[in-house]
Amino acid sequence: MEKLVFCLLVLVANLWCTTGANGATTPTAMDFIKASCKTTLHPPLCIQCLSSYAVSVQGSDHRLAKAAVTVSLNDTKSAVVFISKLARVSGIKPIEYRAVKDCISTMANSVKSLSQSVQELDLMARTTGQDFEWHMSNVETWVGSALTNQNICSRGFGVNGRVKDAVTKRMVYVSQVTSNALALVNRFAVRHRKGIHA
């Protein structure tokens, strides 16, 4: 049991945004990130995750939405790795093992949806009118689906314990990141339709 507790503590020790972007930020670039993040449910987390993208975003709603979905995708992939390790922890109960395996399958769908969303956002760089609406509808649907799958994963444990606590903690974090991404995608859509092409 001590080995299980130790492994879980090691696995949940650190949670961070997997951004993969670098570069110094300017006040103007950061102001845009902060203002945009105010429209999300978790503004501090939004700012934390996207601050390293400020230079590349440069006030673009489209690039910000893509960055947010990319962060969500990276964190979701990281969560899959984390949860996969739990399946191999010594001492895990059979019911917990099944819940972990179900969660991994559900999260694989989340990764697929977010990957499709990033690709779709790439295609939207020069689209307008009905083409824009079609691509945007796909992105909103897929990011929403990814968020639903993440929530299903965190609710899939029928037995309390450290495995459930570890998964729930990680999935709450990932769901918040994805919720922020969805809010920024929706913000991009609304501003684009109003003719604000920042």
ZAMARGU-4260 file (C-alpha; in steps of 0.2 Angstrom, whole numbers, plus 5000, padded with zeros to 4 digits):
<rodrens>
0) 5000/5000/5000 | 5014/5012/5004 | 5021/5009/4986 | 5004/5014/4979 | 5003/5030/4989
5) 5021/5034/4985 | 5018/5031/4966 | 5003/5042/4966 | 5011/5056/4976 | 5025/5056/4963
10) 5013/5056/4948 | 5002/5070/4955 | 5016/5081/4962 | 5016/5093/4947 | 5003/5100/4936
15) 5007/5113/4923 | 5002/5120/4906 | 5011/5111/4892 | 5013/5126/4881 | 5029/5123/4872
20) 5031/5142/4867 | 5045/5153/4871 | 5049/5172/4870 | 5048/5188/4880 | 5031/5196/4880
25) 5027/5214/4878 | 5014/5223/4889 | 5003/5226/4874 | 5003/5207/4869 | 5000/5202/4887
30) 4986/5215/4889 | 4977/5206/4874 | 4979/5189/4883 | 4973/5196/4900 | 4958/5205/4892
35) 4953/5189/4881 | 4955/5178/4897 | 4942/5188/4906 | 4929/5179/4895 | 4934/5162/4902
40) 4928/5153/4918 | 4946/5152/4924 | 4955/5168/4920 | 4971/5166/4930 | 4974/5148/4923
45) 4970/5155/4906 | 4983/5169/4908 | 4996/5156/4915 | 4994/5144/4901 | 4994/5157/4887
50) 5006/5170/4892 | 5021/5162/4883 | 5011/5163/4867 | 5008/5182/4868 | 5022/5186/4856
55) 5016/5174/4843 | 4997/5178/4846 | 5000/5197/4843 | 4982/5202/4846 | 4975/5189/4834
60) 4959/5181/4840 | 4962/5167/4828 | 4979/5163/4834 | 4974/5165/4852 | 4960/5152/4849
65) 4972/5140/4841 | 4985/5142/4855 | 4972/5139/4868 | 4966/5123/4859 | 4984/5117/4857
70) 4987/5120/4875 | 4972/5109/4879 | 4978/5096/4867 | 4995/5095/4875 | 4988/5094/4892
75) 4976/5081/4887 | 4989/5070/4880 | 4999/5073/4896 | 4984/5067/4906 | 4983/5051/4895
80) 5001/5047/4899 | 4998/5050/4918 | 4982/5040/4918 | 4990/5026/4909 | 5004/5025/4922
85) 4990/5023/4935 | 4985/5007/4927 | 5002/5000/4930 | 5003/5005/4948 | 5006/4990/4960
90) 4991/4987/4972 | 4977/4995/4961 | 4960/4986/4963 | 4952/4978/4949 | 4937/4990/4949
95) 4949/5004/4949 | 4959/4996/4934 | 4943/4995/4924 | 4939/5013/4927 | 4956/5019/4922
100) 4956/5009/4906 | 4939/5016/4902 | 4945/5033/4906 | 4960/5031/4894 | 4948/5026/4880
105) 4937/5041/4883 | 4952/5052/4884 | 4959/5045/4867 | 4943/5052/4860 | 4946/5069/4868
110) 4964/5069/4860 | 4956/5065/4843 | 4943/5079/4844 | 4956/5092/4850 | 4968/5087/4836
115) 4955/5089/4823 | 4951/5106/4830 | 4969/5112/4829 | 4969/5106/4811 | 4952/5114/4807
120) 4959/5131/4815 | 4974/5130/4803 | 4962/5129/4788 | 4952/5144/4794 | 4966/5157/4792
125) 4959/5163/4776 | 4941/5158/4776 | 4925/5169/4776 | 4907/5168/4775 | 4899/5150/4774
130) 4916/5142/4774 | 4921/5151/4790 | 4904/5145/4798 | 4907/5127/4793 | 4925/5126/4800
135) 4920/5136/4816 | 4905/5124/4819 | 4917/5109/4818 | 4929/5117/4830 | 4915/5121/4843
140) 4908/5104/4841 | 4925/5095/4843 | 4931/5106/4858 | 4914/5104/4866 | 4915/5085/4864
145) 4933/5084/4871 | 4927/5093/4886 | 4912/5081/4888 | 4924/5066/4887 | 4936/5074/4900
150) 4921/5076/4912 | 4915/5058/4909 | 4932/5052/4913 | 4933/5061/4930 | 4915/5054/4934
155) 4919/5036/4929 | 4926/5030/4946 | 4913/5021/4957 | 4924/5018/4971 | 4933/5031/4982
160) 4951/5030/4985 | 4968/5037/4980 | 4967/5032/4962 | 4950/5041/4960 | 4957/5056/4969
165) 4973/5057/4958 | 4962/5055/4942 | 4949/5068/4947 | 4962/5081/4952 | 4971/5079/4935
170) 4955/5079/4925 | 4948/5094/4934 | 4963/5104/4929 | 4963/5098/4911 | 4944/5101/4910
175) 4947/5119/4916 | 4960/5122/4902 | 4948/5115/4889 | 4934/5125/4895 | 4945/5140/4893
180) 4949/5135/4876 | 4931/5133/4871 | 4927/5150/4878 | 4941/5158/4867 | 4935/5149/4852
185) 4918/5155/4855 | 4925/5173/4857 | 4934/5172/4841 | 4918/5166/4832 | 4908/5181/4839
190) 4921/5194/4836 | 4924/5187/4818 | 4905/5188/4814 | 4905/5206/4821 | 4918/5210/4809
195) 4932/5212/4822 | 4946/5203/4813 | 4959/5205/4827
</rodrens>
